[in-house]
Amino acid sequence: MADNALGRFLRARREATPPPSTAGRRRTPGLRRGELADRAGISVEYLTRLERGTDRSPPARSSSPSPTHSRCPPTSASTSTA
C-alpha cells in the first residue's frame, strides 16, 4: 500500500463535504462513511476498503446511478421519451 492516491482523494473529499444541517455535533469534519456510501450507492465496507487501499479498482457501472444517489438533476437526455 505504498501509494493510495484514490484513498487519499476519497477521504479528503468526504472530510470536505459538509454534513446535513440536522446532523448535530461531530467529532470529525465532513460526512460519515455511511452517509457518503449511501450517496454513492455503495456499501460502507467497500468505501472503507477503497480508502484504506485494500481494494484499488472501483467497478465500472453497467448503468448510470439514479439521480437520488448522485444528487444531480436529471439531464434532458434521461428525461426525454423516445
Rosetta blueprint (number, residue, H / E / L):
1 M L
2 A L
3 D L
4 N L
5 A H
6 L H
7 G H
8 R H
9 F H
10 L H
11 R H
12 A H
13 R H
14 R H
15 E H
16 A H
17 T L
18 P L
19 P L
20 P L
21 S L
22 T L
23 A L
24 G L
25 R L
26 R L
27 R L
28 T L
29 P L
30 G L
31 L L
32 R L
33 R H
34 G H
35 E H
36 L H
37 A H
38 D H
39 R H
40 A H
41 G L
42 I L
43 S L
44 V H
45 E H
46 Y H
47 L H
48 T H
49 R H
50 L H
51 E H
52 R H
53 G L
54 T L
55 D L
56 R L
57 S L
58 P L
59 P L
60 A L
61 R L
62 S L
63 S L
64 S L
65 P L
66 S L
67 P H
68 T H
69 H H
70 S H
71 R L
72 C L
73 P L
74 P L
75 T L
76 S H
77 A H
78 S H
79 T H
80 S L
81 T L
82 A L
